């Protein structure tokens, strides 16, 4: 079982899914703004480095980790969606 994070394509605004096994794995669908931190971290660490190919327009984009905060026993994750040309380009940026 897994959870899903729906990420909006920056080119055509279609919602695309990244699966995550970082949370409770209750087949819950989240969005970038409401996914629990561990679900987001696992989605970013996806086997394809968080790269998504849009099912509508075929644009490639990725979910990137911006910041992780741990304050008073609360973990928060800040992310952003970035358009990329290829997986190779994404790996060179890291």
N, CA, C and O of each residue as an XYZ file, in Angstrom:
376
protein
N       0.843     -1.173      0.000
C       0.000      0.000      0.000
C       0.892      1.241      0.000
O       2.085      1.162      0.293
N       0.305      2.369     -0.328
C       1.051      3.608     -0.453
C       0.098      4.780     -0.300
O      -1.114      4.592     -0.199
N       0.636      5.975     -0.284
C      -0.133      7.216     -0.374
C       0.269      7.894     -1.669
O       1.301      7.556     -2.250
N      -0.521      8.836     -2.125
C      -0.225      9.565     -3.355
C      -0.112     11.053     -3.072
O      -0.835     11.599     -2.238
N       0.807     11.701     -3.782
C       0.920     13.152     -3.736
C       0.655     13.642     -5.151
O       1.345     13.247     -6.090
N      -0.339     14.497     -5.301
C      -0.681     15.051     -6.602
C       0.081     16.363     -6.781
O      -0.014     17.275     -5.959
N       0.833     16.432     -7.870
C       1.662     17.595     -8.164
C       1.181     18.198     -9.477
O       1.041     17.495    -10.478
N       0.932     19.496     -9.467
C       0.413     20.178    -10.652
C       1.521     20.475    -11.664
O       2.569     21.012    -11.307
N       1.282     20.123    -12.917
C       2.230     20.404    -13.986
C       2.349     21.915    -14.169
O       1.333     22.596    -14.311
N       3.574     22.452    -14.168
C       3.745     23.898    -14.326
C       3.433     24.384    -15.747
O       3.287     25.585    -15.976
N       3.334     23.457    -16.691
C       3.067     23.847    -18.083
C       1.570     23.878    -18.398
O       1.075     24.844    -18.979
N       0.844     22.809    -18.008
C      -0.574     22.732    -18.401
C      -1.543     22.626    -17.222
O      -2.756     22.588    -17.430
N      -1.036     22.578    -16.000
C      -1.827     22.534    -14.762
C      -2.532     21.202    -14.497
O      -3.397     21.136    -13.623
N      -2.189     20.154    -15.221
C      -2.744     18.823    -14.960
C      -2.144     18.272    -13.668
O      -0.950     18.435    -13.419
N      -2.968     17.622    -12.849
C      -2.490     16.995    -11.624
C      -1.899     15.625    -11.957
O      -2.568     14.804    -12.584
N      -0.675     15.370    -11.552
C       0.001     14.098    -11.769
C       0.409     13.505    -10.425
O       0.675     14.237     -9.472
N       0.458     12.190    -10.353
C       0.674     11.481     -9.095
C       2.127     11.040     -8.898
O       2.779     10.557     -9.823
N       2.610     11.219     -7.671
C       3.844     10.587     -7.215
C       3.433      9.710     -6.032
O       2.748     10.179     -5.123
N       3.842      8.453     -6.038
C       3.508      7.560     -4.935
C       4.546      7.673     -3.832
O       5.723      7.928     -4.088
N       4.090      7.478     -2.601
C       4.961      7.573     -1.445
C       4.649      6.456     -0.463
O       3.490      6.114     -0.228
N       5.705      5.898      0.101
C       5.537      4.913      1.176
C       6.103      5.467      2.473
O       6.456      4.712      3.379
N       6.187      6.793      2.556
C       6.786      7.426      3.718
C       5.820      7.752      4.840
O       6.250      8.195      5.905
N       4.547      7.548      4.636
C       3.558      7.880      5.668
C       2.864      6.632      6.178
O       3.472      5.568      6.291
N       1.582      6.778      6.485
C       0.793      5.659      7.010
C       0.399      4.658      5.931
O      -0.047      3.555      6.247
N       0.558      5.025      4.663
C       0.236      4.140      3.534
C      -1.194      3.616      3.621
O      -1.436      2.409      3.633
N      -2.128      4.556      3.681
C      -3.545      4.221      3.782
C      -4.287      4.538      2.490
O      -5.507      4.699      2.496
N      -3.543      4.631      1.367
C      -4.114      4.944      0.055
C      -4.758      6.338      0.044
O      -5.729      6.583     -0.672
N      -4.198      7.235      0.848
C      -4.684      8.612      0.924
C      -4.057      9.428     -0.200
O      -2.886      9.242     -0.531
N      -4.838     10.329     -0.782
C      -4.326     11.231     -1.806
C      -4.123     12.605     -1.177
O      -5.047     13.191     -0.614
N      -2.900     13.103     -1.284
C      -2.546     14.427     -0.771
C      -2.183     15.337     -1.936
O      -2.022     14.892     -3.073
N      -2.062     16.596     -1.629
C      -1.579     17.589     -2.579
C      -0.343     18.231     -1.971
O      -0.097     18.091     -0.773
N       0.421     18.921     -2.769
C       1.681     19.491     -2.284
C       1.481     20.326     -1.017
O       2.337     20.311     -0.133
N       0.383     21.042     -0.917
C       0.154     21.942      0.218
C      -0.314     21.237      1.493
O      -0.265     21.832      2.569
N      -0.768     19.975      1.397
C      -1.293     19.344      2.616
C      -0.693     17.967      2.936
O      -1.158     17.291      3.853
N       0.321     17.556      2.199
C       0.927     16.241      2.458
C       1.780     16.289      3.724
O       2.487     17.271      3.954
N       1.722     15.247      4.544
C       2.586     15.192      5.724
C       4.061     15.199      5.306
O       4.397     14.724      4.221
N       4.936     15.731      6.153
C       6.358     15.840      5.806
C       7.007     14.536      5.351
O       7.754     14.540      4.372
N       6.746     13.427      6.029
C       7.406     12.182      5.650
C       6.909     11.671      4.290
O       7.662     11.033      3.555
N       5.659     11.948      3.964
C       5.128     11.579      2.645
C       5.830     12.392      1.571
O       6.207     11.851      0.531
N       6.012     13.691      1.809
C       6.694     14.550      0.835
C       8.151     14.149      0.670
O       8.649     14.097     -0.455
N       8.839     13.868      1.757
C      10.249     13.474      1.658
C      10.409     12.191      0.861
O      11.338     12.068      0.063
N       9.515     11.237      1.068
C       9.598      9.992      0.319
C       9.246     10.209     -1.157
O       9.834      9.570     -2.030
N       8.303     11.094     -1.441
C       7.951     11.400     -2.836
C       9.145     12.016     -3.562
O       9.386     11.713     -4.731
N       9.884     12.871     -2.880
C      11.067     13.493     -3.474
C      12.157     12.446     -3.703
O      12.889     12.514     -4.690
N      12.263     11.487     -2.800
C      13.283     10.446     -2.906
C      12.827      9.293     -3.802
O      13.449      8.230     -3.816
N      11.754      9.502     -4.539
C      11.219      8.509     -5.461
C      12.325      7.949     -6.359
O      13.340      8.613     -6.566
N      12.148      6.771     -6.880
C      13.158      6.109     -7.714
C      13.583      6.947     -8.910
O      14.679      6.756     -9.437
N      12.745      7.862     -9.343
C      13.071      8.737    -10.471
C      13.492     10.127     -9.998
O      13.380     11.096    -10.750
N      13.975     10.234     -8.764
C      14.428     11.512     -8.190
C      13.311     12.549     -8.142
O      13.575     13.746     -8.252
N      12.080     12.108     -7.981
C      10.963     13.034     -7.913
C      10.551     13.597     -9.262
O       9.738     14.519     -9.324
N      11.107     13.051    -10.354
C      10.777     13.539    -11.691
C       9.424     12.976    -12.119
O       9.154     11.783    -11.976
N       8.587     13.857    -12.644
C       7.258     13.485    -13.115
C       7.165     13.834    -14.597
O       7.624     14.896    -15.017
N       6.576     12.947    -15.386
C       6.252     13.259    -16.765
C       4.746     13.461    -16.825
O       3.981     12.558    -16.486
N       4.326     14.622    -17.249
C       2.904     14.954    -17.284
C       2.162     14.006    -18.216
O       2.579     13.767    -19.349
N       1.058     13.475    -17.716
C       0.273     12.527    -18.508
C      -0.497     13.212    -19.640
O      -0.987     12.542    -20.549
N      -0.606     14.543    -19.589
C      -1.337     15.259    -20.635
C      -0.403     15.879    -21.687
O      -0.595     15.669    -22.884
N       0.606     16.642    -21.243
C       1.441     17.387    -22.199
C       2.862     16.822    -22.336
O       3.635     17.301    -23.166
N       3.209     15.823    -21.543
C       4.516     15.150    -21.565
C       5.677     16.019    -21.070
O       6.838     15.650    -21.248
N       5.382     17.153    -20.459
C       6.444     17.976    -19.872
C       7.061     17.226    -18.698
O       6.365     16.521    -17.968
N       8.362     17.381    -18.521
C       9.043     16.778    -17.376
C       9.270     17.860    -16.332
O       9.726     18.960    -16.643
N       8.945     17.529    -15.096
C       9.171     18.458    -13.995
C       9.454     17.659    -12.740
O       9.267     16.442    -12.714
N       9.901     18.335    -11.709
C      10.248     17.600    -10.494
C       9.812     18.351     -9.253
O       9.622     19.567     -9.260
N       9.665     17.593     -8.207
C       9.375     18.115     -6.887
C      10.702     18.233     -6.169
O      11.394     17.233     -5.976
N      11.070     19.444     -5.768
C      12.367     19.665     -5.132
C      12.210     20.044     -3.665
O      11.276     20.745     -3.275
N      13.141     19.565     -2.880
C      13.192     19.909     -1.462
C      13.869     21.266     -1.322
O      14.988     21.457     -1.798
N      13.202     22.197     -0.677
C      13.771     23.530     -0.441
C      14.336     23.608      0.968
O      15.464     24.060      1.167
N      13.553     23.169      1.944
C      13.975     23.293      3.333
C      13.238     22.284      4.209
O      12.065     21.987      3.983
N      13.941     21.764      5.209
C      13.335     20.920      6.238
C      13.551     21.624      7.562
O      14.673     22.005      7.896
N      12.477     21.796      8.315
C      12.563     22.435      9.627
C      12.090     21.463     10.701
O      11.074     20.788     10.542
N      12.824     21.405     11.768
C      12.407     20.640     12.936
C      12.419     21.601     14.123
O      13.478     22.052     14.559
N      11.241     21.903     14.635
C      11.126     22.889     15.705
C      10.088     22.415     16.693
O       8.947     22.147     16.317
N      10.469     22.309     17.956
C       9.571     21.879     19.032
C       8.834     20.587     18.660
O       7.609     20.508     18.743
N       9.605     19.587     18.252
C       9.086     18.266     17.896
C       8.118     18.273     16.722
O       7.318     17.349     16.578
N       8.180     19.310     15.875
C       7.336     19.366     14.691
C       8.227     19.471     13.456
O       9.078     20.355     13.361
N       8.020     18.567     12.527
C       8.782     18.546     11.291
C       7.957     19.200     10.184
O       6.794     18.847      9.993
N       8.540     20.139      9.461
C       7.881     20.738      8.303
C       8.824     20.647      7.113
O      10.046     20.677      7.264
N       8.237     20.535      5.934
C       9.000     20.408      4.705
C       8.506     21.457      3.722
O       7.304     21.578      3.486
N       9.431     22.211      3.153
C       9.083     23.189      2.125
C       9.592     22.664      0.787
O      10.755     22.280      0.662
N       8.708     22.652     -0.213
C       9.073     22.124     -1.532
C       8.712     23.129     -2.618
O       8.033     24.125     -2.368
N       9.185     22.845     -3.831
C       8.772     23.623     -4.998
C       8.783     22.689     -6.203
O       9.456     21.659     -6.208
N       8.020     23.076     -7.222
C       7.972     22.319     -8.468
C       8.813     23.069     -9.482
O       8.651     24.276     -9.661
N       9.715     22.351    -10.148
C      10.594     22.952    -11.145
C      10.486     22.204    -12.456
O      10.452     20.974    -12.478
N      10.432     22.944    -13.546
C      10.430     22.342    -14.873
C      11.856     21.956    -15.228
O      12.793     22.711    -14.970
N      12.016     20.777    -15.823
C      13.342     20.338    -16.251
C      13.279     19.858    -17.698
O      12.208     19.547    -18.217
N      14.415     19.804    -18.320
C      14.495     19.323    -19.694
C      14.744     17.827    -19.708
O      14.154     17.105    -20.512
N      15.608     17.356    -18.830
C      15.919     15.927    -18.793
C      16.344     15.529    -17.390
O      16.688     16.380    -16.571
N      16.318     14.226    -17.118
C      16.767     13.726    -15.823
C      18.248     14.039    -15.651
O      18.687     14.337    -14.540
N      19.016     13.976    -16.719
C      20.448     14.287    -16.656
C      20.658     15.716    -16.171
O      21.532     15.960    -15.339
N      19.882     16.652    -16.669
C      19.995     18.043    -16.240
C      19.703     18.149    -14.747
O      20.420     18.850    -14.033
N      18.684     17.479    -14.270
C      18.329     17.525    -12.847
C      19.476     16.985    -12.013
O      19.803     17.573    -10.982
N      20.098     15.891    -12.419
C      21.172     15.290    -11.647
C      22.406     16.192    -11.618
O      23.128     16.206    -10.621
N      22.661     16.938    -12.683
C      23.787     17.843    -12.710
C      23.573     19.067    -11.819
O      24.536     19.692    -11.374
N      22.308     19.407    -11.559
C      22.015     20.556    -10.712
C      22.211     20.239     -9.245
O      22.348     21.153     -8.432
N      22.226     18.982     -8.890
C      22.315     18.588     -7.480
C      23.716     18.680     -6.934
O      23.943     18.379     -5.762
